[in-house]
Amino acid sequence: MVSKDQGIGGLIFVACVAVAISYTLALFWPALAPFRLWIVAVPVLIAFVAVLGIGAWIGWTMATTPPPRPIEELEVEEAGRAEEAEEK
């Protein structure tokens, strides 16, 4: 008996192999020669847009994340906590 993760991994593996074989056959099938440009161009376009989307997401995350507090401010806060602990 396989675990759920192993089953999903097996399905992903089978799907990837099936797509790779189908893509290779479509690329070299003589009847599909007029569409060969599109067979190459569409996956390249999808990959290019995916990479740009990931880059945009990283940029958005960096632009909207507040900067960290200065180290000096953290040291003062830590010293204050240490003093409070000593008083107790």
N, C-alpha and C positions, 0 to 999 in steps of 0.2 A: 504494500500500500504506500503510495506516495503522498507527501504532504501537499497542502494547497499551493504553497509557493513553488514546489517542484512541478506540479501540474501546470501552473500558469507559465513557468519557465519553459516547459516542454512545448506548450502551445505557441509561445512566442518563437521558439526555435523552429518549429515546423512552419509557421507562417513566414518567417524570414527566409527559410530555404525555398519555400514555394514561390515567394515573390522574386527571389534572386533567379530561380530557374525560369520563371515566366518572363521576367525582364530580359534575360539573355536570349531566350527563344524569340521574343518579339523584336529584339534588336537585329537579329540575324536572319529572320524569316524573310525569304525573298518576296512574298506577297505583300509584306508590310514596308517594302523599300521606300515608297513615297512618303511614309510617315516617320521615317528614321530620324529626321531632325526633331520632330515633336517628341519622339520616344526618349531622346537625350535631353532636349531642352526643358521639358516639364519637370523631371526630377531635379535637374540643376537649379531651376528657378525656385522650387520648393525648398531645397537645401539652403540656397542663398538667402531667401526670405526668413527661414528659420534661424540662421546664424545672425542676421540683422535683428530679428526679434529678441534673441537672447542678449545681444549687445545693448539694445534699447532698454530691456528690462534691467540689466546691470546698471546702466546709466541712470535710469529713473530711481532705482534703489539708492544709488550713491547720492543723487541730487536731493532726495527727500529725507534721508537719514540725518538726524541732528548730529552735530559734531560732538565728540567726547568732551567731558569737562577737563579743564587744565589740571595737571598733576599737582600744582601748588594748592589748588582749592581742595583736592582730595586729601592732601597731607594735613591741611588745617582741620578738616572735618574728622580725620582719623585721630589727630591729637586731641581734639575735643572729646571724642568718645573715650579715649584712654584716660583722660582726666576724670570724666564722669564715673568710669569704672573704679578708679582709685578712691574716689570719695565714698563709694558705697561700702 
